[in-house]
Amino acid sequence: MHLKKTLTLAIGTIALVAGMGTAQAAEKRDSFRIAWTIYAGWIPWDYVKTSGIMDKWADKYDIDVEIVQINDYIESINQYTTVVATSMDALSIPAASGVDTTALIVGDYSNGNDGIVSKDVDNVADLKGKTINLVQLSVSHYLLARALEEHGLSEPDVNLVNTSDADIVAAFQGSTVRTVVTWNPLLSTVAETPGAHEIFDSSQIPGHIKDLTLVNTDTLKANPALGKALVGAWYEMMADLGADTAKGREVRAYLGEASGTDRAGYEAQLDGMKMFYTPDEAIAFISSDQAYEAMDSVRQFSFEKGLLGEGAASADFVGIAFPEDRVLGDENNVNLRFDTTYMQMAADDAL
C-alpha cells in the first residue's frame, strides 16, 4: 500500500486549480482534474473513469472531468481544489489553513480496516510500558489514543516509535518490533504473523475514521455542475459496487486487480468498512449524533497534537458545520462543512 493516511497529509479526488486557497478556486470553469489514491474507499474512482461513467455525467453537465491516479499525498492537497480525504485530513489541512471546504460525499467509515496487533499481549490494558510502532500523527495514532483512553491509559503509558507504512510489515515480521498499529491491507498481513493477536480495531470506534470527497466551497458555489457530476457518477458506480450480481462481482474483481489483490481480497477490505452505497445512508449517518460526537473527538485530538496550527487556542478554532444547522467550534470560522445538498439531489433522483 502506497498511501499514508496521515493527519498531516491529505488524499485526493481532486478538481485542479492552482491551489485550494487561491482566488482562482471561485471562478466558473468547464474543466476539472480529479485524482485518486490507492485505498479501498477511493480506488472506485478508477472504475468511474475506465467504465465511462464519469464521462457520461460530465457530458450531461457540459464539463470536462479528468480522473488520474496520484501517489504524492501532500501534492494532492496542495495543488487541487477537490479532494477525497479522511475527516481528520480535511480538518487538519485545508480547514485549519483557512480554506472553506465542503464534504460533498461521505463515502464510508473504517469499521475494522484499522487496528492494533501485538505479539506480547492480548488486550489493550496490558500495553502499559510497551513499545508501539506506528505512523505518528496518523489515523493509526488516533486509533491508539482512543483505545488507550477506553482502557484507562494514555500516551505517556506507552512508548511510540514512528515507523513508515512502507516498513511496518517487515518490521513486525522481525523479532524486535512487538506491537504495531496500521491499516488494511497491511493490517491483515501483520495479523497473520505467527503469535500475533489483533487486540483493537476501528469497529470499536465506529464513525471516527471517515472517508470523504471534499470540494473547495467557493469552487462548488461557482461550479454546481461539478458537484452534480461527481455525485451522480459516484452513486451510479456505488450501485454496481455493492450489488450481489455478476456486474457487482465484475466491478469488485476489477478494483481488486487495480489495488494489487483480487476480488476476494478487495471484498475483504470492503468488509472492514461501513460503506454508504446509497446517498440516503450517507445522509442519515452524517446527520446523526454518532457522526457529530465522533468529529468532536477528532477535533480534540487534532488540537492536542498541534494539527490545527499555531493560531489555534482551542479545539473550537475551526468551525465544523453539520446538517440541521449544528456547528462544532467557532460559528464565525466555519471552514469544514458536511453539506448534504448534492447527496440529497441524488437521493431524490434530481441530478
RODO-2510 file (C-alpha; in nm, 4 decimals, decimal comma):
residues 351
     n   res          X          Y          Z
     1     m     0,0000     0,0000     0,0000
     2     h     0,1498     0,3289    -0,1065
     3     l    -0,0585     0,5852     0,0764
     4     k    -0,0125     0,7302     0,4216
     5     k    -0,3417     0,8011     0,5926
     6     t    -0,1868     1,0780     0,7959
     7     l    -0,3368     1,3730     0,9699
     8     t    -0,0655     1,5988     0,8342
     9     l    -0,1279     1,4864     0,4791
    10     a    -0,4337     1,4540     0,2602
    11     i    -0,5544     1,2241    -0,0098
    12     g    -0,7203     1,3059    -0,3275
    13     t    -1,0129     1,3085    -0,5520
    14     i    -0,9381     1,6423    -0,6951
    15     a    -1,0520     1,9190    -0,9269
    16     l    -0,7457     2,1030    -1,0460
    17     v    -0,6931     2,4710    -0,9776
    18     a    -0,3636     2,6304    -0,8715
    19     g    -0,4303     2,5718    -0,5029
    20     m    -0,7130     2,5205    -0,2562
    21     g    -0,6879     2,8728    -0,1187
    22     t    -0,6468     3,0721    -0,4395
    23     a    -0,8926     3,3209    -0,5813
    24     q    -0,8978     3,1064    -0,8936
    25     a    -1,0938     2,8486    -0,6986
    26     a    -1,4067     3,0671    -0,7129
    27     e    -1,4079     3,1065    -1,0911
    28     k    -1,6633     2,9363    -1,3107
    29     r    -1,4866     2,6635    -1,5062
    30     d    -1,5660     2,3918    -1,7553
    31     s    -1,2600     2,1700    -1,6994
    32     f    -1,1579     1,9849    -1,3851
    33     r    -0,8973     1,7287    -1,2919
    34     i    -0,9708     1,4601    -1,0339
    35     a    -0,7048     1,2424    -0,8733
    36     w    -0,7354     0,9351    -0,6552
    37     t    -0,5002     0,7428    -0,4287
    38     i    -0,4979     0,3679    -0,3695
    39     y    -0,7227     0,2719    -0,0797
    40     a    -1,0354     0,0563    -0,0799
    41     g    -1,2654     0,3539    -0,0327
    42     w    -1,1042     0,5734    -0,3006
    43     i    -0,9955     0,3386    -0,5754
    44     p    -1,3550     0,3144    -0,7062
    45     w    -1,2810     0,6468    -0,8784
    46     d    -1,0587     0,4452    -1,1121
    47     y    -1,3605     0,2408    -1,2164
    48     v    -1,5668     0,5579    -1,2529
    49     k    -1,3079     0,6634    -1,5102
    50     t    -1,2474     0,3421    -1,7028
    51     s    -1,6145     0,2460    -1,7177
    52     g    -1,7059     0,5743    -1,8850
    53     i    -1,9415     0,6710    -1,6007
    54     m    -1,7563     0,9953    -1,5335
    55     d    -1,7578     1,0964    -1,8983
    56     k    -2,1324     1,0355    -1,9163
    57     w    -2,2061     1,2579    -1,6171
    58     a    -1,9574     1,5249    -1,7217
    59     d    -2,1146     1,5392    -2,0694
    60     k    -2,4575     1,5777    -1,9089
    61     y    -2,3416     1,8998    -1,7437
    62     d    -2,1246     2,0157    -2,0324
    63     i    -1,7981     1,9998    -1,8401
    64     d    -1,4787     1,8000    -1,8734
    65     v    -1,3575     1,5895    -1,5807
    66     e    -1,0250     1,4076    -1,5995
    67     i    -0,9539     1,1370    -1,3402
    68     v    -0,5910     1,0465    -1,2682
    69     q    -0,4045     0,8463    -1,0078
    70     i    -0,1678     1,0422    -0,7846
    71     n     0,0843     0,8955    -0,5408
    72     d     0,2069     1,2080    -0,3652
    73     y    -0,0266     1,2599    -0,0725
    74     i     0,0901     1,6144     0,0027
    75     e     0,0895     1,7372    -0,3557
    76     s    -0,2716     1,6341    -0,3995
    77     i    -0,3899     1,8636    -0,1223
    78     n    -0,1541     2,1452    -0,2110
    79     q    -0,2429     2,1646    -0,5790
    80     y    -0,6104     2,0806    -0,6037
    81     t    -0,9492     2,2113    -0,5009
    82     t    -1,1415     1,8852    -0,4672
    83     v    -1,0000     1,6069    -0,2538
    84     v    -1,1016     1,2702    -0,1129
    85     a    -0,9622     1,2541     0,2375
    86     t    -1,0235     1,1258     0,5847
    87     s    -1,2200     1,3608     0,8058
    88     m    -0,9053     1,4301     1,0093
    89     d    -0,7113     1,5290     0,6992
    90     a    -0,9962     1,7560     0,5962
    91     l    -0,9803     1,9331     0,9297
    92     s    -0,6051     1,9494     0,9755
    93     i    -0,5025     2,0634     0,6266
    94     p    -0,7459     2,2770     0,4250
    95     a    -0,9895     2,3749     0,7014
    96     a    -0,7221     2,4542     0,9607
    97     s    -0,5351     2,6529     0,6942
    98     g    -0,8341     2,8789     0,6421
    99     v    -0,9726     2,7157     0,3276
   100     d    -1,3511     2,6819     0,3337
   101     t    -1,4078     2,3164     0,2483
   102     t    -1,7239     2,1182     0,1768
   103     a    -1,7636     1,7417     0,2233
   104     l    -1,9503     1,6653    -0,0973
   105     i    -1,9725     1,2880    -0,0475
   106     v    -1,9478     1,0849     0,2730
   107     g    -1,8249     0,7561     0,1328
   108     d    -1,7658     0,5276     0,4295
   109     y    -1,6036     0,4882     0,7654
   110     s    -1,3435     0,2385     0,8793
   111     n    -1,5143    -0,0493     1,0537
   112     g    -1,2244    -0,2857     1,1171
   113     n    -0,9763    -0,1780     0,8491
   114     d    -0,7532    -0,0107     1,1113
   115     g    -0,6236    -0,1993     1,4118
   116     i    -0,3652    -0,2779     1,6798
   117     v    -0,1729    -0,6058     1,6578
   118     s     0,0609    -0,7399     1,9253
   119     k     0,2795    -1,0438     1,9795
   120     d     0,3052    -0,9843     2,3526
   121     v    -0,0418    -0,9023     2,4857
   122     d    -0,3986    -0,9915     2,4071
   123     n    -0,5715    -0,6811     2,5417
   124     v    -0,5155    -0,3059     2,5327
   125     a    -0,4852    -0,2664     2,9100
   126     d    -0,1653    -0,4725     2,9059
   127     l     0,0049    -0,2321     2,6637
   128     k     0,1241    -0,0210     2,9569
   129     g     0,5011     0,0189     2,9307
   130     k     0,5147    -0,1418     2,5864
   131     t     0,6757    -0,0007     2,2721
   132     i     0,4359     0,0521     1,9824
   133     n     0,5335     0,1144     1,6198
   134     l     0,3010     0,3229     1,4021
   135     v     0,2842     0,6178     1,1652
   136     q     0,2706     0,9063     1,4096
   137     l     0,0100     1,1801     1,3601
   138     s    -0,1953     0,9402     1,1527
   139     v    -0,5299     0,7710     1,1864
   140     s    -0,3308     0,4874     1,3461
   141     h    -0,2130     0,7328     1,6110
   142     y    -0,5709     0,8480     1,6629
   143     l    -0,6957     0,4885     1,6887
   144     l    -0,4337     0,4087     1,9513
   145     a    -0,5217     0,7192     2,1527
   146     r    -0,8883     0,6209     2,1618
   147     a    -0,8049     0,2589     2,2500
   148     l    -0,5801     0,3637     2,5376
   149     e    -0,8401     0,6079     2,6644
   150     e    -1,1105     0,3410     2,6647
   151     h    -0,8877     0,1180     2,8771
   152     g    -0,7801     0,3761     3,1337
   153     l    -0,4419     0,4519     2,9764
   154     s    -0,2903     0,7446     2,7871
   155     e     0,0060     0,8046     2,5574
   156     p     0,2594     0,8586     2,8389
   157     d     0,1880     0,4995     2,9446
   158     v     0,3422     0,3617     2,6234
   159     n     0,6457     0,4284     2,4058
   160     l     0,5763     0,5286     2,0456
   161     v     0,8169     0,4685     1,7583
   162     n     0,7401     0,6438     1,4304
   163     t     0,7506     0,3820     1,1535
   164     s     0,6521     0,4377     0,7915
   165     d     0,3762     0,2327     0,6375
   166     a     0,6306     0,1030     0,3846
   167     d     0,8387    -0,0502     0,6654
   168     i     0,5856    -0,1610     0,9222
   169     v     0,5103    -0,5114     0,7889
   170     a     0,8742    -0,6134     0,7570
   171     a     0,9494    -0,4645     1,0964
   172     f     0,6729    -0,6626     1,2642
   173     q     0,7774    -0,9839     1,0938
   174     g     1,1167    -0,9498     1,2612
   175     s     1,1810    -1,0250     1,6264
   176     t     1,2310    -0,6750     1,7693
   177     v     0,9037    -0,4993     1,6903
   178     r     0,6304    -0,6443     1,9104
   179     t     0,3221    -0,4225     1,8668
   180     v     0,2050    -0,2174     1,5684
   181     v    -0,0914    -0,0055     1,4668
   182     t    -0,1766     0,0049     1,0972
   183     w    -0,4496    -0,0191     0,8325
   184     n    -0,5514    -0,2646     0,5628
   185     p    -0,4182    -0,4317     0,3611
   186     l    -0,1128    -0,4057     0,5917
   187     l    -0,3275    -0,4919     0,8929
   188     s    -0,4318    -0,8289     0,7524
   189     t    -0,0711    -0,9145     0,6729
   190     v     0,0675    -0,8346     1,0178
   191     a    -0,2261    -1,0101     1,1860
   192     e    -0,1226    -1,3320     1,0095
   193     t     0,2205    -1,3252     1,1772
   194     p     0,2600    -1,6336     1,3992
   195     g     0,1853    -1,5492     1,7603
   196     a     0,0176    -1,2170     1,6794
   197     h    -0,3136    -1,1002     1,8250
   198     e    -0,5356    -0,8211     1,6947
   199     i    -0,6395    -0,6509     2,0175
   200     f    -0,8364    -0,3483     1,8973
   201     d    -0,9803    -0,2253     1,5696
   202     s    -1,1797     0,0618     1,4280
   203     s    -1,5104    -0,1236     1,4569
   204     q    -1,4867    -0,0318     1,8257
   205     i    -1,4899     0,3406     1,7396
   206     p    -1,7450     0,3401     1,4546
   207     g    -1,7753     0,6591     1,2560
   208     h    -1,4487     0,8133     1,3708
   209     i    -1,2326     0,7464     1,0637
   210     k    -1,4432     0,8739     0,7749
   211     d    -1,3573     0,8881     0,4047
   212     l    -1,4884     1,1979     0,2303
   213     t    -1,4894     1,3653    -0,1074
   214     l    -1,4058     1,7300    -0,0390
   215     v    -1,4531     2,0337    -0,2604
   216     n    -1,3358     2,3888    -0,2099
   217     t    -1,6604     2,5595    -0,1051
   218     d    -1,6089     2,8598    -0,3330
   219     t    -1,5365     2,6302    -0,6264
   220     l    -1,8564     2,4374    -0,5594
   221     k    -2,0631     2,7555    -0,5381
   222     a    -1,9228     2,8778    -0,8675
   223     n    -1,9491     2,5364    -1,0322
   224     p    -2,2549     2,3436    -0,9126
   225     a    -2,2273     2,1307    -1,2259
   226     l    -1,9095     1,9807    -1,0817
   227     g    -2,0897     1,8761    -0,7642
   228     k    -2,3761     1,7236    -0,9604
   229     a    -2,1478     1,5347    -1,1979
   230     l    -1,9241     1,3945    -0,9236
   231     v    -2,2117     1,2857    -0,7023
   232     g    -2,4081     1,1402    -0,9921
   233     a    -2,1095     0,9405    -1,1157
   234     w    -2,0175     0,8211    -0,7670
   235     y    -2,3577     0,6787    -0,6807
   236     e    -2,4039     0,5172    -1,0214
   237     m    -2,0770     0,3342    -0,9570
   238     m    -2,1752     0,2519    -0,5972
   239     a    -2,4968     0,0867    -0,7123
   240     d    -2,2855    -0,1639    -0,9055
   241     l    -2,0094    -0,1950    -0,6458
   242     g    -2,2480    -0,3048    -0,3719
   243     a    -2,4633    -0,5355    -0,5820
   244     d    -2,4678    -0,9132    -0,5404
   245     t    -2,4803    -0,9556    -0,9157
   246     a    -2,2491    -1,0569    -1,1966
   247     k    -2,1900    -0,6876    -1,2636
   248     g    -2,1075    -0,6214    -0,8996
   249     r    -1,8613    -0,9091    -0,8902
   250     e    -1,7037    -0,7799    -1,2109
   251     v    -1,6559    -0,4334    -1,0583
   252     r    -1,5055    -0,5742    -0,7368
   253     a    -1,2741    -0,8009    -0,9362
   254     y    -1,1560    -0,5030    -1,1412
   255     l    -1,0902    -0,2969    -0,8295
   256     g    -0,9165    -0,5883    -0,6607
   257     e    -0,6757    -0,6242    -0,9506
   258     a    -0,6247    -0,2474    -0,9681
   259     s    -0,5306    -0,2416    -0,5986
   260     g    -0,2854    -0,5315    -0,6237
   261     t    -0,5067    -0,8129    -0,4987
   262     d    -0,8118    -0,9953    -0,6361
   263     r    -1,1880    -0,9855    -0,5904
   264     a    -1,1772    -1,1804    -0,2644
   265     g    -0,9018    -0,9573    -0,1314
   266     y    -1,0875    -0,6409    -0,2215
   267     e    -1,4117    -0,7721    -0,0765
   268     a    -1,2259    -0,8481     0,2468
   269     q    -1,1186    -0,4835     0,2610
   270     l    -1,4761    -0,3718     0,1967
   271     d    -1,5835    -0,5908     0,4889
   272     g    -1,3650    -0,3722     0,7116
   273     m    -1,5536    -0,0587     0,6081
   274     k    -1,9045     0,0671     0,6581
   275     m    -1,9764     0,1642     0,3002
   276     f    -2,2585     0,4034     0,2234
   277     y    -2,3772     0,2556    -0,1019
   278     t    -2,6717     0,4945    -0,1291
   279     p    -2,6962     0,8688    -0,0651
   280     d    -2,9744     0,8063     0,1873
   281     e    -2,7349     0,6011     0,4012
   282     a    -2,4669     0,8700     0,3868
   283     i    -2,7118     1,1478     0,4730
   284     a    -2,8545     0,9534     0,7675
   285     f    -2,5075     0,8898     0,9064
   286     i    -2,3622     1,2389     0,8764
   287     s    -2,6816     1,3848     1,0239
   288     s    -2,6568     1,1579     1,3285
   289     d    -2,5350     1,2251     1,6811
   290     q    -2,2803     0,9475     1,6228
   291     a    -2,1085     1,1410     1,3428
   292     y    -2,1238     1,4685     1,5361
   293     e    -1,9712     1,3174     1,8508
   294     a    -1,7039     1,1318     1,6532
   295     m    -1,5955     1,4540     1,4828
   296     d    -1,5794     1,6229     1,8209
   297     s    -1,3320     1,3567     1,9313
   298     v    -1,1288     1,4007     1,6113
   299     r    -1,1016     1,7773     1,6544
   300     q    -0,9946     1,7430     2,0175
   301     f    -0,7156     1,5036     1,9162
   302     s    -0,6122     1,7301     1,6285
   303     f    -0,5838     2,0276     1,8620
   304     e    -0,3880     1,8305     2,1236
   305     k    -0,1357     1,7304     1,8555
   306     g    -0,0973     2,0831     1,7198
   307     l    -0,2598     1,9971     1,3892
   308     l    -0,4926     2,2976     1,3909
   309     g    -0,1971     2,5338     1,3648
   310     e    -0,0123     2,7738     1,5914
   311     g    -0,3045     3,0174     1,5965
   312     a    -0,5456     2,7662     1,7462
   313     a    -0,6111     2,8469     2,1107
   314     s    -0,8546     2,5580     2,1474
   315     a    -1,0303     2,2840     1,9529
   316     d    -1,3004     2,5419     1,8800
   317     f    -1,0665     2,7307     1,6450
   318     v    -1,2161     2,5752     1,3303
   319     g    -1,5934     2,5707     1,2934
   320     i    -1,7393     2,2447     1,1593
   321     a    -2,0931     2,2645     1,0192
   322     f    -2,3305     1,9680     1,0129
   323     p    -2,6806     1,9241     0,8716
   324     e    -2,9684     2,0801     1,0640
   325     d    -2,7589     2,3893     1,1448
   326     r    -2,5432     2,2177     1,4055
   327     v    -2,1917     2,3558     1,4451
   328     l    -1,8889     2,2374     1,6376
   329     g    -1,6452     2,5143     1,7259
   330     d    -1,6406     2,8738     1,6081
   331     e    -1,9553     2,9633     1,4143
   332     n    -1,7671     3,2633     1,2748
   333     n    -1,4838     3,0496     1,1373
   334     v    -1,6638     2,7586     0,9707
   335     n    -1,4170     2,6026     0,7287
   336     l    -1,5399     2,2427     0,7170
   337     r    -1,8968     2,1780     0,6038
   338     f    -2,0814     1,8474     0,5909
   339     d    -2,3302     1,9657     0,3292
   340     t    -2,5834     1,7050     0,2147
   341     t    -2,7286     1,9181    -0,0664
   342     y    -2,5900     1,7189    -0,3574
   343     m    -2,6295     1,3797    -0,1929
   344     q    -2,9941     1,4736    -0,1312
   345     m    -3,0289     1,5529    -0,5017
   346     a    -2,9015     1,2033    -0,5761
   347     a    -3,1414     1,0520    -0,3229
   348     d    -3,4300     1,2436    -0,4809
   349     d    -3,3250     1,1377    -0,8324
   350     a    -3,2916     1,5085    -0,9078
   351     l    -2,9466     1,5143    -1,0697
***
